[in-house]
Structure formats: structure tokens, C-alpha cells
Amino acid sequence: MLSIPGDNPRTPDVQVGPVDLAARVDEALAVQALAFGLSDDEIEVRRHIVLRHLMYPGCRALGATTDDGRLVGFVYGLPNDRAHWWSSVVEPYLRSAGTDSWLDDTFVITELHVHPGFQARGIGRALITTLTDGAAQPRSILSAIDIESPARRLYRMLGYEDLARRVLFPSAPKPYAVMGAHLPLRRP
């Protein structure tokens, strides 16, 4: 368990460690809705997706919780499988960029979200580095909205580089970038 101290007396300490994400899926999706701006309909769709992902072999999840047990961040990922939906969507974009080999022997960061009130404290970094430190694969891959954002800056600082840009997911209103990094991730 990794502890991240509060940055002032009114900000609680946060612990990063294993979490039963299936049991706390509604709490996790509430964090994701705040961090990512999801509608109630999108939350319901994602609930089923998260629960299905958690059953995949090798899927692992971590949570960031306050001392009173409140979930304020989470990450989960799994070994990539080209047969999975995400891979089938990004594969043509990666192939066009000559980077489709990144779909093999790679650990996918499926979701990473931190409650807005707890962002910019190193929680997202702690979640993703702790999760990938335990990966058996030599590389990690993820997708992020293709805009300059704190998330994309964090990923770059950790060693992720763009593998494909302007990736369109069905029903997603904005294009995404697919990013990859060799493991272990860079530390500041």
C-alpha cells in the first residue's frame, strides 16, 4: 500500500493499493463520471463493460482511497488481446502508422481516473506506475482524448509516446490518441 499525504490539513491522505473493483464499480464510475464528464446513460453502459473486463484473465485493479475508505481514484488494465473490441478499433490506425506490433505482448491501461478534487497530487501517477510495475509484459499501451491535457502530459512524463492519433471510437464525440511506453515507466 502506497500512501500519498494530503497537501494541507483539510486534504486527506490517500492510499493506493489493490481494490475489489467489481464490488466498488458504482463508486468507481461516479469518480469517472466526475473526472470524464459522463451522462447517466454512459455510466450504465460502462458499468457492464467494466464488469466484463474484470473477468478477463490477468485483469488487475488498484484504487486510491482516503482514510475513511472513500474511493477517489482507480485504474485497471489487462494483457492486450487483439480479439478484444478496443484492439480491433485501434489496430487499423496503428497499422497505418506502422506501430501495430504494440498490440502484442503489451499491458493495456483500460481506465485511469482521479476525482477532480484529488487531481494534481500524484495519485494518477501512483496508480498507473504501481499497476504497470506488476505487469508481466514489457510494454504498456493506452488511449486518451487527443488534446493537450494534464492526462496526456502525465503519460508523456512517464514515457508514453504517440503511436496513432485522431483515432475514432464508435459513439465517442472526440478523437483519441493511442500511446505506448516501455516498462518500467519513467519516474521523475
C-alpha positions as CSV (number, residue, x, y, z in Angstrom):
1,M,0.0,0.0,0.0
2,L,1.4,3.4,-1.0
3,S,0.4,6.5,1.0
4,I,0.1,9.9,-0.5
5,P,-0.1,12.7,2.1
6,G,-2.7,15.4,1.9
7,D,-1.3,18.7,0.7
8,N,-2.9,20.7,3.6
9,P,-4.6,19.9,6.8
10,R,-8.1,19.8,5.2
11,T,-7.0,17.4,2.4
12,P,-7.0,13.8,3.5
13,D,-4.2,11.3,3.0
14,V,-4.8,8.8,0.2
15,Q,-3.6,5.2,0.0
16,V,-3.1,3.4,-3.3
17,G,-3.5,-0.4,-3.3
18,P,-5.5,-3.3,-4.6
19,V,-9.2,-2.8,-4.7
20,D,-12.2,-5.2,-5.4
21,L,-13.3,-3.0,-8.4
22,A,-16.3,-5.3,-9.1
23,A,-17.7,-4.7,-5.6
24,R,-17.0,-0.9,-5.9
25,V,-17.9,-0.4,-9.6
26,D,-20.6,2.2,-8.8
27,E,-18.1,4.2,-6.7
28,A,-15.5,4.0,-9.5
29,L,-18.0,5.0,-12.1
30,A,-19.0,8.0,-10.0
31,V,-15.4,9.1,-10.0
32,Q,-15.1,8.5,-13.7
33,A,-18.3,10.5,-14.3
34,L,-16.9,13.5,-12.5
35,A,-13.4,13.2,-14.0
36,F,-14.6,12.5,-17.5
37,G,-18.0,14.1,-17.7
38,L,-20.2,11.0,-18.3
39,S,-24.0,11.0,-18.6
40,D,-26.2,8.6,-16.6
41,D,-26.7,6.5,-19.8
42,E,-22.9,6.4,-20.4
43,I,-22.3,5.3,-16.8
44,E,-24.8,2.4,-17.2
45,V,-23.1,1.2,-20.4
46,R,-19.7,1.5,-18.9
47,R,-20.8,-0.4,-15.8
48,H,-21.4,-3.6,-17.9
49,I,-18.1,-3.0,-19.8
50,V,-16.1,-2.7,-16.6
51,L,-17.6,-5.8,-15.0
52,R,-16.9,-7.8,-18.2
53,H,-13.3,-6.6,-18.4
54,L,-12.7,-7.6,-14.7
55,M,-13.4,-11.2,-15.7
56,Y,-10.7,-11.3,-18.4
57,P,-7.5,-13.3,-17.5
58,G,-4.8,-11.1,-16.0
59,C,-7.0,-8.1,-15.3
60,R,-5.8,-6.2,-12.3
61,A,-7.2,-3.1,-10.5
62,L,-5.9,-0.6,-7.9
63,G,-7.8,2.1,-6.0
64,A,-7.0,5.3,-4.3
65,T,-8.9,5.6,-1.0
66,T,-9.0,8.1,1.7
67,D,-8.5,7.1,5.4
68,D,-12.3,6.7,5.7
69,G,-12.4,4.3,2.8
70,R,-13.8,6.7,0.1
71,L,-12.7,5.8,-3.4
72,V,-11.2,8.9,-5.1
73,G,-9.3,7.2,-8.0
74,F,-8.9,3.9,-9.7
75,V,-7.0,2.2,-12.5
76,Y,-7.4,-1.2,-14.1
77,G,-5.8,-2.9,-17.0
78,L,-5.0,-6.3,-18.6
79,P,-2.8,-8.0,-21.0
80,N,-3.8,-7.0,-24.5
81,D,-5.7,-9.4,-26.8
82,R,-6.1,-8.5,-30.5
83,A,-9.6,-10.1,-30.3
84,H,-10.8,-7.6,-27.8
85,W,-13.0,-4.7,-29.1
86,W,-10.6,-1.9,-28.2
87,S,-7.8,-3.6,-30.2
88,S,-10.0,-4.2,-33.2
89,V,-10.8,-0.5,-33.3
90,V,-7.3,0.9,-32.8
91,E,-5.5,-1.8,-35.0
92,P,-6.1,-0.1,-38.4
93,Y,-4.9,3.2,-37.1
94,L,-1.8,1.6,-35.6
95,R,-1.2,-0.4,-38.8
96,S,-1.4,2.8,-40.9
97,A,1.2,4.4,-38.6
98,G,3.4,1.2,-38.7
99,T,3.0,0.7,-34.9
100,D,0.6,-2.3,-34.8
101,S,3.2,-4.5,-33.2
102,W,2.4,-2.6,-30.0
103,L,-0.8,-4.7,-29.8
104,D,1.3,-7.8,-28.9
105,D,2.9,-8.6,-25.6
106,T,1.5,-5.4,-24.1
107,F,-0.4,-4.4,-20.9
108,V,-3.4,-2.2,-21.6
109,I,-4.3,0.6,-19.2
110,T,-8.1,0.3,-19.7
111,E,-9.2,3.1,-17.4
112,L,-7.5,5.6,-15.1
113,H,-9.5,8.3,-13.3
114,V,-9.0,10.5,-10.3
115,H,-11.7,12.6,-8.6
116,P,-11.2,16.3,-9.7
117,G,-10.8,17.3,-6.1
118,F,-7.9,15.0,-5.7
119,Q,-6.1,15.6,-9.0
120,A,-2.6,17.1,-9.3
121,R,-1.4,15.3,-6.2
122,G,0.4,12.4,-7.9
123,I,-2.4,10.0,-7.4
124,G,-2.8,9.2,-11.1
125,R,0.9,8.6,-11.4
126,A,1.0,6.4,-8.3
127,L,-2.0,4.3,-9.7
128,I,-0.5,3.8,-13.2
129,T,3.1,3.2,-12.1
130,T,2.1,0.7,-9.4
131,L,-0.2,-1.2,-11.7
132,T,2.3,-1.4,-14.6
133,D,5.2,-2.3,-12.2
134,G,3.3,-5.6,-11.7
135,A,2.8,-6.3,-15.4
136,A,4.5,-9.3,-16.9
137,Q,4.6,-7.6,-20.3
138,P,7.5,-5.4,-21.4
139,R,5.3,-2.6,-22.7
140,S,2.1,-0.7,-21.9
141,I,-0.5,0.9,-24.2
142,L,-3.5,3.2,-23.6
143,S,-5.8,5.6,-25.3
144,A,-6.5,9.2,-24.3
145,I,-8.6,12.0,-25.8
146,D,-6.4,13.6,-28.5
147,I,-6.0,17.0,-26.9
148,E,-3.3,18.6,-24.8
149,S,-4.5,17.8,-21.3
150,P,-3.0,17.1,-17.8
151,A,-3.5,13.3,-18.5
152,R,-1.5,13.4,-21.8
153,R,1.2,15.4,-20.1
154,L,1.4,12.8,-17.3
155,Y,1.6,10.0,-19.8
156,R,4.4,11.7,-21.7
157,M,6.4,12.3,-18.5
158,L,6.0,8.6,-17.7
159,G,7.5,7.7,-21.1
160,Y,4.4,7.1,-23.3
161,E,4.7,8.3,-26.9
162,D,2.0,8.7,-29.5
163,L,1.6,5.6,-31.6
164,A,-1.5,6.8,-33.6
165,R,-3.6,10.0,-33.4
166,R,-7.1,11.0,-34.5
167,V,-8.4,7.5,-33.6
168,L,-12.2,7.5,-33.7
169,F,-14.2,5.2,-31.4
170,P,-17.8,4.5,-32.3
171,S,-20.1,6.9,-30.3
172,A,-17.1,8.9,-28.9
173,P,-17.5,12.6,-29.8
174,K,-13.8,13.3,-29.8
175,P,-10.8,11.6,-31.4
176,Y,-8.3,9.8,-29.3
177,A,-4.6,9.2,-29.4
178,V,-3.1,5.7,-28.7
179,M,0.1,5.9,-26.7
180,G,2.7,3.3,-25.8
181,A,5.6,3.1,-23.3
182,H,8.3,0.6,-22.5
183,L,8.1,-0.7,-18.9
184,P,9.0,0.1,-16.2
185,L,7.5,3.6,-16.7
186,R,9.8,6.6,-16.2
187,R,10.0,8.2,-12.7
188,P,10.5,11.9,-12.3
